[in-house]
Structures are given as structure tokens and as C-alpha cells.
């Protein structure tokens, strides 16, 4: 089948299913799954082998069923790092890119970082890539997620990341003293809100990485209990958790904290600093 015919058929299938942005989606699939250039897509005369036509049909079926585009493609770009993603890990969000960029910009003089609840390894890989002098310790409770994260580190040629299996800061208890900066995008959605999530999220992304407990604060509660003094901390949060997090942080010794807004104007980040660190 010629590329132009497959393109037309694929767009029509997505249109009939009521999926917005069909042309953009199909062109992206052509680039990622068929390895066609933009010019080859426009000219449309390339003969597509049967096996690749079947791969495209399968991809369209998955999209129609509601599977997120990033899982269908199996890859995601994150601050210049090419990530493998599957249903064992969350699809990295723009807000998490903001968090990672914030750390890269503000902590260029730091050497040892920790990415707690690393998931796909997006934050860890971005830090290790942009701050090549650094060493990053990445941990997760999910072994399946750690496997993906390790693949992503290897796939991007990053040798300055160490991986640990375990829950929260306990996974890094033997290395906490050397760590200077701790970053985390943890599960923070209230359990009661999970059922209202978009089908693409609730039906495919790992609940372990989403469910923050009845008040959304389970991870942070344990994190603050184990947090030693003297660290600089960057956390992704939900805006509705600001008051609860303030109450939790009030009992921390030796820390001052602040909240910062994301690109969309929502409070999305909590920063902690040693009280004497100005």
C-alpha cells in the first residue's frame, strides 16, 4: 500500500471514532512507527510493507480503544532525553518537565541528587544528561518501573545514575547523608478522585503512581518523617494539597518552605530549604 493511501485510511478511521487532531496524530505515527520523513509523508509514494501496514492498523485500534498516544508510540521526549514509556510508568507531564528544569537551572553547583519515585526515570535522566558532572540516585517501589527507568538510562548512554528498589526515602537510607538535592513527583491524587480521572489515565496509567491516599498526602507524610536535615527539596504537588502540606511541614526541624506556581498559574511545586540557607 502507498503511504498516501494508508495515511488517508488512518485519518478517516480516527475521524469516524471522533478523535480530535487525527492528521497530527497519524503524521506522528508515520514518523515514529514507519520511520518516514515529513517529505516522504507529503509525497506519499513510498510503498509501505504489509507488516508495517498491520502495525499502523493495530496502533489505530489502540487509539480508538482509548489508549494514550505515548503508550501506542512507546516513546516520549523529556527535556532532550528520549524515554521509553509503557503502562508500568506514568507518561511524563509538562509540569514535571518544569520541575526538572527548575532543578537543572538552580542546582548547577550541586553534585549528588536523588529522584524518589522515579517511574520512567524522566527526572533522573534529565538531571544526569544536563548536569553531567552529577551522580543521581533513583528509586521506586515498582520493580517494573525501575526496569523501564534503567532501560532509559542505558538507552541515553547515561552512566551517572544508580537505581534502588524500595518505598519512599527508605530506599535510600544508606545514602541519605551524601545526597544534596532531593526531587520527587510522587503519587498525590486523592483516592476519591481517581474514578473521575480521564479514561486514558485511569484505564492505562499505573494506579500505584497516582493514588496519594484519602487526602493525597500519604507519600509526603512518610517523606517528611524520614527527611534528614540539610537537604534542598523539590516536590511536585496538587494545588489542593497546599494547606495540608503546610501543616505537615510546620513540624519539620531546620527547614523553611515555599510554594511555586507552574506555567498554568497553579501551585504545583513545594520547595524546602535548610532554615539557614538563604
KEBA-314702 format. One line per field, with one value per residue: residue in one letter; x, y, z of N, C-alpha, C in turn. Coordinates in steps of 0.001 Angstrom, whole numbers. Atoms other than C-alpha are relative to their C-alpha. Last residue first. Example, Ala and Ser with C-alpha at 12.3 -4.5 7.8 and 13.67 -1.06 7.14 Angstrom:
// KEBA-314702
res (S; A)
n_x (-820; 890)
n_y (-1190; -1190)
n_z (-60; 0)
ca_x (13670; 12300)
ca_y (-1060; -4500)
ca_z (7140; 7800)
c_x (-770; 900)
c_y (1090; 1200)
c_z (730; 0)
// end
This chain:
// KEBA-314702
res (X; X; X; X; X; X; X; X; X; X; X; X; X; X; X; X; X; X; X; X; X; X; X; X; X; X; X; X; X; X; X; X; X; X; X; X; X; X; X; X; X; X; X; X; X; X; X; X; X; X; X; X; X; X; X; X; X; X; X; X; X; X; X; X; X; X; X; X; X; X; X; X; X; X; X; X; X; X; X; X; X; X; X; X; X; X; X; X; X; X; X; X; X; X; X; X; X; X; X; X; X; X; X; X; X; X; X; X; X; X; X; X; X; X; X; X; X; X; X; X; X; X; X; X; X; X; X; X; X; X; X; X; X; X; X; X; X; X; X; X; X; X; X; X; X; X; X; X; X; X; X; X; X; X; X; X; X; X; X; X; X; X; X; X; X; X; X; X; X; X; X; X; X; X; X; X; X; X; X; X; X; X; X; X; X; X; X; X; X; X; X; X; X; X; X; X; X; X; X; X; X; X; X; X; X; X; X; X; X; X; X; X; X; X; X; X; X; X; X; X; X; X; X; X; X; X; X; X; X; X; X; X; X; X; X; X; X; X; X; X; X; X; X; X; X; X; X; X; X; X; X; X; X; X; X; X; X; X; X; X; X; X; X; X; X; X; X; X; X; X; X; X; X; X; X; X; X; X)
n_x (664; -454; -1104; 425; -450; -1389; -475; -1452; -362; -1296; -335; -1065; 438; 435; 1440; 234; -466; 1011; -141; 727; 777; 589; 1016; 399; -1107; -1047; -1359; -668; -164; -1346; -1005; 160; -489; -1455; -410; 274; -873; -745; 907; 292; 1296; 1162; 1204; 1095; 940; 1036; 835; 187; -1069; -244; -1002; -878; -1335; -443; -437; -1213; -1134; -9; -677; -1431; -677; -1242; -1034; -179; 1282; 727; -688; 801; 992; -694; -1017; 660; -47; -1172; -1287; 45; 450; -873; -1349; -126; 237; -1070; 402; 1078; -519; -4; 1381; 604; 851; 1437; 610; 1466; 576; 1366; 991; 1103; 992; 1282; 159; 911; -737; -967; 608; -687; -1451; -411; -1302; -804; -589; -1394; -263; 1068; 508; 1377; 305; 1410; 86; 1219; -102; -657; -228; -1435; -513; 307; -912; -1351; -106; -81; -1363; -938; 146; -527; -1463; -390; 270; -1113; 371; 583; 1432; 660; 1410; 517; 1421; 396; 727; -954; -791; -1016; -307; -395; -1271; -1051; -179; -725; -1372; -732; -25; -1339; -733; 848; -536; 1147; 795; 1329; 851; 1447; 720; -637; 161; -1174; -1155; -903; -328; -388; -1182; -1143; -238; -727; -1367; -692; -283; -1118; -1180; -310; -749; 799; -463; -477; 775; -459; -624; 1013; 1048; 1113; 963; 428; 961; -263; -1089; -1171; 63; -1132; 359; -1120; -965; -1309; 85; -154; -1388; -881; -727; -1357; -231; 400; 1467; 433; -306; 942; 1273; -148; 33; 1387; 788; -403; 669; 1426; 109; -164; 1219; 112; -85; 755; -747; -178; 924; 12; 696; 1423; 546; 113; 1134; -280; 80; -1293; -396; 167; -528; -1403; -790; -150; -950; -1323; -423; -278; -1234; -1103; -339; -1391; -482; -1258; 154; 43; 1260; 1100; 1; 388; 1445; 670; -227; 814; 1407; 234; 20; 1243; 1126; 94; -726; 849)
n_y (-1164; -75; -964; -1307; -145; -389; -60; -29; -349; 406; 1353; 406; 800; -841; -262; -839; 509; 319; -740; 612; -925; 517; -964; -275; -495; -754; 327; 753; -852; -575; 1049; 552; -1026; 81; 1213; -180; -1024; 536; 152; -1299; -470; 125; -324; 963; -481; 923; -884; 288; -469; -1430; -531; -1026; 553; 725; -971; -690; 903; 275; -1122; -5; 1164; -388; -298; -1462; -681; 254; -594; -11; -1070; -1270; -153; -608; 794; -374; 468; 1311; 1034; 65; 291; 1435; 329; -275; -1108; 439; 867; -702; -242; 1254; 591; -160; -1014; 119; 1202; -151; 1065; -383; 1067; -475; -1437; -671; -602; -993; -1309; -1015; 141; -297; -672; 683; 1192; -247; -1349; -977; -193; 452; 657; 309; 1264; 253; -663; 903; -688; -2; -1357; -423; 671; -474; -1376; 37; 461; -1089; -996; 618; -85; -1372; -171; 597; 926; 1181; 196; 1112; 79; 1225; 13; 1393; 443; 173; 1202; -253; -1436; -472; 634; -559; -1400; -44; 459; -1039; -1259; -556; 233; 407; -425; 388; 984; -66; 1178; -197; 1253; 1183; 1198; 193; 368; 859; -519; -1410; -166; 561; -853; -1162; 414; 330; -1262; -605; 697; -543; -1260; -1190; -1267; -816; -1165; -1318; 143; -108; 1014; -15; 1069; 957; 874; 1419; 457; -877; -705; -896; -1376; -900; 669; -235; 626; 1443; 260; -10; -1250; 30; -958; 615; 0; -1378; -319; 736; -722; -1257; 324; 368; -1230; -725; 661; -369; -1347; 85; 499; 1455; 441; 1238; 1115; 1070; 1116; 552; -933; 15; 1277; -79; -864; -1422; -817; -667; 364; 1433; 830; -295; 305; 1451; 366; -399; 970; 1300; -110; -190; 1242; -106; -1289; -375; -1249; 311; 714; -968; -808; 865; 224; -1234; -135; 982; -356; -1244; 379; 749; -946; -767; -1264; -1198)
n_z (608; 1400; 57; -509; -1375; -150; -1378; -165; -1371; -531; 443; -910; -1149; -1103; 114; 1168; 1280; 1004; 1252; 1100; 827; 1236; 396; 1381; 809; -676; 419; -1065; -1184; -3; -186; -1349; -934; 10; -701; -1433; -579; -1138; -1141; -624; 486; -884; 773; 85; 1024; 456; 800; 1426; 870; 134; -925; 573; 239; -1186; -1008; 453; -238; -1442; -654; 335; -584; -681; 984; 70; -187; -1236; -1139; -1226; -38; 199; -1046; -1160; -1239; -784; 509; 620; -930; -1163; 463; 265; 1396; 950; 873; 895; 1058; 1281; 426; 438; -1030; 255; -872; 108; -606; 503; 140; 886; 169; 539; -216; 934; 1106; -479; -255; 806; -170; -1372; 97; 1017; -613; -346; -496; -173; -1352; -152; -1271; -226; -730; -773; -1308; -949; -1270; -289; 212; 1361; 928; -288; 494; 1463; 307; -287; 1062; 1218; -51; 344; 1438; 734; 1072; -633; 216; -693; 380; -589; -337; -184; -1184; -1093; 233; -1028; 6; 1320; 338; -844; 382; 1274; -208; -723; 749; -116; 1251; 1119; 1302; 821; -740; 618; -142; 43; -252; 586; -826; -844; 832; -775; -1322; 4; 860; -720; -1164; 501; 323; -1249; -694; 723; -504; -1324; 123; 304; -578; 1116; 421; -459; -1319; -1055; 136; -945; 234; -1000; 667; -232; 843; -142; -1277; -197; -343; -287; -860; 623; 1323; -187; -380; 1161; 260; -521; -1069; -1274; -13; -238; -1400; -859; 107; -729; -1426; -311; -31; -1210; -1121; 114; -559; -1456; -647; -106; -1387; -173; -588; 987; -144; 1356; 896; -358; 462; 1455; 351; -165; 1205; 261; 1358; 220; -1082; -287; 1198; 71; -1054; 496; 1010; -612; -786; 943; 703; 420; 495; -644; -727; -1436; -262; 118; -1226; -1111; 72; -430; -1438; -714; 160; -736; -1416; -208; 30; -1243; 22; 0)
ca_x (19424; 20223; 19873; 16445; 17577; 15465; 12177; 10404; 6833; 5739; 2401; 555; -1465; -701; -569; 3231; 3530; 3209; 5646; 5219; 7616; 9393; 11707; 13537; 15570; 13024; 9896; 6669; 5295; 5938; 2881; 570; 1917; 1421; -2224; -2775; -1035; -2721; -5456; -2749; -1510; 2200; 5581; 8396; 11809; 13993; 17285; 18717; 20217; 18150; 17041; 13737; 12309; 9160; 8780; 8700; 6177; 3679; 4586; 3711; 392; -697; -3456; -6119; -7521; -4327; -1898; -3005; -1295; 1927; 386; -2608; -384; -1559; -3924; -7611; -7434; -5351; -6943; -10336; -9930; -9874; -13149; -12637; -9262; -10732; -11744; -8196; -6820; -4160; -615; 1538; 5098; 6960; 10130; 13398; 16039; 19191; 22400; 22600; 25698; 23952; 20933; 22916; 22136; 18510; 17932; 15022; 13639; 13172; 9978; 9499; 12162; 14241; 17357; 18949; 22265; 22575; 25839; 26227; 23804; 24100; 20545; 19353; 21128; 19319; 16028; 16426; 17158; 13992; 11904; 13245; 12663; 9013; 8520; 10239; 7714; 8648; 10950; 14387; 16849; 20241; 21791; 25502; 26418; 29085; 26783; 24240; 22055; 22057; 22051; 19352; 17167; 17720; 16754; 13679; 12393; 13355; 10205; 8896; 11413; 9533; 12397; 14910; 18033; 20832; 24558; 26735; 25278; 26644; 24165; 21297; 19035; 18710; 18717; 16318; 13863; 14181; 13202; 10158; 9080; 9427; 7199; 4613; 4789; 3694; 5680; 3530; 3310; 5078; 4247; 1786; 4640; 7137; 10613; 12247; 14319; 16027; 16030; 13980; 11590; 10774; 8353; 8381; 6110; 4195; 973; 1920; 2501; -811; -2823; -5046; -8698; -9924; -9726; -6058; -5398; -7148; -5125; -1897; -3013; -3794; -394; 1365; -626; 512; 4048; 3794; 2343; 5293; 4594; 5385; 6551; 4518; 3059; 4745; 3748; 4697; 8007; 8741; 7939; 10306; 9048; 10256; 7096; 6323; 7627; 7278; 4089; 2656; 3323; 1613; -1343; -1662; -1384; -3999; -6378; -6293; -9534; -10743; -14399; -14128; -15057; -12255; -9761; -10693; -10602; -7107; -5844; -7385; -5935; -2458; -2526; -3475; -777; 1874; 1221; 0)
ca_y (31998; 28570; 28966; 27331; 24437; 24647; 23104; 23728; 22736; 22782; 22817; 25930; 26682; 29538; 27500; 27665; 26244; 28077; 27974; 27003; 27778; 26004; 26603; 23742; 23054; 20862; 19820; 20205; 23001; 20863; 18702; 21675; 23404; 20186; 20075; 23689; 23286; 19977; 21408; 22687; 19163; 18634; 18198; 18289; 19969; 19508; 21004; 18907; 19921; 17954; 14385; 13556; 10295; 11673; 14250; 11526; 9382; 12252; 13367; 9956; 9690; 13260; 12834; 13115; 9566; 8138; 9506; 7218; 8133; 6116; 2988; 3484; 2759; 4568; 2740; 2940; 5755; 7997; 7457; 7235; 10770; 10834; 10901; 7462; 8532; 11471; 9506; 8176; 11712; 12290; 12751; 9877; 11241; 13653; 13801; 15680; 15513; 17646; 17203; 13424; 12193; 11605; 9947; 7075; 4170; 5270; 5466; 3026; 4357; 7723; 6496; 2767; 487; -559; 1466; 2636; 4418; 7091; 8522; 6107; 7796; 6499; 7522; 3956; 2863; 5437; 4675; 929; 1531; 3609; 928; -1768; 546; 915; -2855; -3115; -666; 925; 3377; 4864; 6998; 8131; 10722; 11499; 14868; 16139; 15532; 18024; 18163; 14418; 13159; 15661; 14716; 11003; 11271; 13370; 11007; 7778; 6095; 5990; 7864; 7596; 9474; 11205; 11808; 14205; 14348; 17064; 20512; 23642; 23502; 23420; 26271; 25803; 21995; 21908; 24256; 22300; 19106; 20754; 22359; 18989; 17579; 20221; 19260; 15721; 12472; 9449; 7429; 4086; 380; 1076; 1788; 4572; 4535; 7905; 10051; 12818; 16370; 17809; 14840; 13170; 10237; 6715; 3692; 5056; 3485; 4360; 7985; 8116; 7185; 4076; 4899; 1929; 4126; 4747; 1019; 266; 2998; 1434; -2009; -662; 1038; -2196; -4045; -1536; -2056; -5818; -5298; -3193; 508; 1653; 5247; 7452; 9739; 12967; 14623; 11637; 11202; 14908; 14678; 11744; 8196; 5976; 3816; 3769; 7172; 9323; 7697; 7721; 11458; 12004; 9976; 12004; 15387; 14429; 12972; 16001; 15091; 11511; 11102; 7421; 8252; 10838; 8264; 5815; 8543; 9602; 6018; 5452; 8677; 7985; 4385; 5648; 8340; 5844; 3505; 0)
ca_z (52158; 53648; 57454; 57534; 55335; 52192; 51104; 47810; 47011; 43383; 41575; 42733; 39617; 37213; 34001; 33732; 37228; 40515; 43413; 47060; 49896; 52736; 55661; 57265; 60412; 62143; 60277; 62280; 60099; 57022; 57668; 58205; 55098; 53141; 54172; 53157; 49789; 48951; 46701; 44354; 43704; 44311; 42615; 45146; 45132; 48227; 49344; 52128; 55480; 57953; 57394; 55687; 57062; 58677; 55902; 53252; 55127; 55288; 51760; 50307; 52149; 51355; 48774; 51471; 51188; 49742; 47170; 44346; 41053; 40746; 42255; 39945; 36943; 33764; 31441; 32345; 34867; 32618; 29206; 30877; 32256; 36031; 37974; 39499; 40885; 42802; 45907; 46245; 46422; 43774; 45060; 43788; 43795; 41506; 43545; 43815; 46541; 46477; 48489; 48913; 50777; 54110; 52537; 51022; 53370; 53752; 50007; 49662; 52946; 51223; 49545; 49199; 47806; 44826; 44120; 40879; 40353; 37661; 36271; 33356; 30982; 27415; 26515; 26011; 29182; 31322; 29607; 30081; 33766; 34087; 32378; 34706; 37660; 36656; 36622; 40020; 41452; 44779; 43028; 43471; 41516; 42820; 40523; 40296; 38852; 36470; 33500; 34769; 31639; 30996; 34586; 35501; 32532; 33163; 36828; 36056; 33365; 35125; 33851; 37428; 39617; 42903; 44600; 42336; 44399; 43529; 44303; 42760; 43335; 41676; 38807; 41298; 40228; 36482; 36481; 39436; 37749; 34508; 36325; 37890; 34622; 32875; 35606; 34796; 31112; 32058; 31906; 30943; 34127; 34276; 34065; 31225; 28837; 28225; 26654; 27039; 24678; 26651; 25289; 28108; 28021; 24700; 24854; 23494; 23191; 20206; 21482; 25045; 24070; 22180; 25249; 24893; 24332; 22297; 19187; 19964; 20284; 17004; 15260; 16530; 15341; 11886; 11804; 12750; 10077; 7472; 8769; 8245; 4767; 3611; 2899; -644; -596; -2947; -282; -1360; 1939; 4123; 2343; 2827; 6526; 6883; 7278; 10135; 9952; 13675; 14777; 11661; 10409; 13931; 14156; 10790; 12075; 15269; 13543; 10965; 13568; 15849; 17598; 17903; 16987; 16052; 12454; 12400; 13706; 10946; 8278; 9341; 9088; 5660; 4242; 5613; 4360; 910; 916; 2093; -807; 0)
c_x (583; -756; 494; 1090; -249; 387; 1484; 330; 1509; 163; 1281; 299; 1196; -524; -551; -1465; -355; 643; -1028; 160; -698; -770; -501; -933; -337; 1061; 1010; 1430; 770; 265; 1388; 1057; -95; 618; 1503; 468; -218; 848; 716; -889; -331; -1280; -1210; -1085; -1070; -943; -971; -772; -149; 1044; 197; 1004; 1012; 1434; 492; 520; 1325; 1196; 104; 728; 1506; 808; 1374; 1073; 109; -1217; -695; 805; -625; -936; 699; 1003; -586; -43; 1187; 1352; 72; -379; 991; 1395; 266; -422; 1083; -460; -1076; 438; -88; -1402; -690; -797; -1490; -664; -1488; -753; -1284; -999; -1160; -924; -1398; -151; -872; 693; 1018; -467; 794; 1510; 628; 1427; 883; 679; 1487; 528; -993; -433; -1472; -189; -1459; 117; -1305; 95; 539; 362; 1481; 502; -212; 995; 1373; 201; 215; 1437; 1018; -73; 637; 1515; 386; -182; 1234; -322; -448; -1463; -636; -1505; -374; -1431; -115; -628; 1043; 935; 1070; 461; 530; 1366; 1118; 253; 821; 1465; 840; 141; 1447; 824; -865; 285; -1326; -830; -1336; -705; -1497; -834; 518; -78; 1259; 1226; 1069; 556; 519; 1284; 1239; 346; 836; 1458; 791; 383; 1252; 1242; 388; 882; -825; 439; 608; -962; 400; 548; -908; -942; -1105; -893; -370; -1117; 387; 1211; 1295; -197; 1281; -522; 1182; 1103; 1331; -37; 246; 1437; 1000; 737; 1401; 261; -525; -1526; -437; 204; -1057; -1300; 96; -155; -1449; -783; 341; -788; -1415; -110; 139; -1233; -159; 222; -903; 769; 182; -889; -94; -791; -1488; -575; -188; -1236; 307; 4; 1338; 480; -44; 588; 1490; 836; 248; 1078; 1376; 549; 405; 1340; 1198; 480; 1468; 541; 1239; -124; -155; -1340; -1126; -60; -481; -1510; -698; 101; -890; -1477; -283; -135; -1327; -1221; -250; 882)
c_y (258; 1131; 213; 1058; 1432; -40; 310; 112; -96; 472; -513; -1478; -308; -742; 823; 416; 977; -547; -492; 871; -800; 1090; -441; 1193; 319; 436; 881; -388; -711; 843; 594; -1065; -503; 1031; -150; -1214; 148; 1041; -535; -150; 1300; 324; -304; 487; -1071; 681; -891; 1125; -260; 273; 1496; 500; 1036; -494; -693; 943; 683; -888; -229; 1080; 16; -1179; 247; 406; 1520; 890; -225; 500; 185; 1198; 1348; 235; 734; -686; 315; -574; -1399; -1181; -114; -371; -1488; -381; 361; 1097; -383; -900; 661; 212; -1244; -668; 236; 1001; -155; -1240; 507; -1151; 538; -1193; 489; 1476; 793; 717; 1062; 1417; 1070; -86; 233; 546; -754; -1211; 163; 1316; 1132; 190; -375; -826; -229; -1358; -78; 577; -990; 687; 121; 1388; 491; -598; 595; 1399; -117; -399; 1125; 977; -617; 139; 1398; 162; -526; -1075; -1264; -85; -1218; -21; -1366; 20; -1519; -675; -253; -1202; 385; 1448; 477; -553; 644; 1432; 108; -395; 1065; 1344; 450; -348; -395; 374; -226; -1118; 284; -1322; 280; -1262; -1227; -1233; -227; -429; -788; 464; 1431; 180; -478; 960; 1179; -365; -254; 1332; 458; -658; 593; 1242; 1190; 1352; 613; 1090; 1341; -288; 86; -1153; 153; -1087; -1127; -815; -1446; -538; 787; 785; 822; 1399; 851; -714; 148; -728; -1491; -366; -138; 1300; 19; 914; -597; 85; 1418; 376; -665; 801; 1258; -304; -292; 1298; 677; -604; 543; 1376; -7; -419; -1516; -518; -1209; -1208; -1174; -1230; -573; 877; -107; -1292; 76; 803; 1455; 761; 611; -462; -1492; -1009; 244; -412; -1509; -358; 355; -979; -1363; 79; 159; -1194; -76; 1279; 454; 1257; -330; -665; 1023; 786; -864; -194; 1241; 165; -951; 360; 1212; -417; -701; 907; 770; 1245)
c_z (-1374; -700; -1421; -122; 477; 1479; 14; 1484; 115; 1437; 629; -247; 895; 1201; 1152; -121; -1115; -1269; -1018; -1242; -1095; -732; -1368; -96; -1439; -1009; 736; -371; 1109; 1249; 162; 278; 1435; 940; 66; 798; 1505; 720; 1253; 1229; 720; -773; 880; -945; -191; -979; -765; -684; -1484; -1084; -223; 1040; -480; -147; 1266; 1074; -351; 356; 1516; 791; -270; 532; 592; -1010; -101; 147; 1324; 1192; 1382; 82; -84; 1126; 1206; 1373; 892; -379; -592; 882; 1146; -461; -228; -1411; -1019; -949; -1002; -1163; -1369; -555; -555; 1117; -271; 949; -321; 460; -635; -38; -828; -230; -365; 366; -958; -1156; 379; 306; -752; 200; 1365; -55; -984; 634; 328; 552; 58; 1443; 39; 1270; 367; 671; 794; 1406; 1031; 1303; 372; -332; -1427; -998; 272; -561; -1509; -342; 185; -1175; -1236; -14; -455; -1503; -731; -1018; 714; -375; 648; -261; 554; 510; 77; 1212; 1086; 1; 1022; 18; -1349; -387; 817; -451; -1279; 152; 695; -683; 73; -1227; -1189; -1455; -718; 610; -653; 270; 154; 137; -749; 870; 829; -798; 744; 1337; 45; -805; 763; 1131; -486; -267; 1274; 645; -732; 586; 1347; -155; -489; 577; -1252; -471; 593; 1401; 1212; -313; 1039; -586; 954; -641; 185; -759; 176; 1290; 157; 314; 385; 794; -733; -1341; 238; 369; -1147; -342; 580; 1186; 1304; 91; 349; 1461; 870; -18; 850; 1486; 350; 145; 1321; 1155; -132; 653; 1519; 793; 56; 1428; 185; 548; -930; -71; -1416; -975; 304; -572; -1512; -379; 332; -1319; -409; -1370; -309; 987; 251; -1211; -9; 1028; -560; -1026; 556; 727; -938; -792; -423; -631; 738; 857; 1483; 327; -23; 1316; 1162; 29; 556; 1514; 801; -25; 875; 1460; 237; 2; 1297; 0)
// end
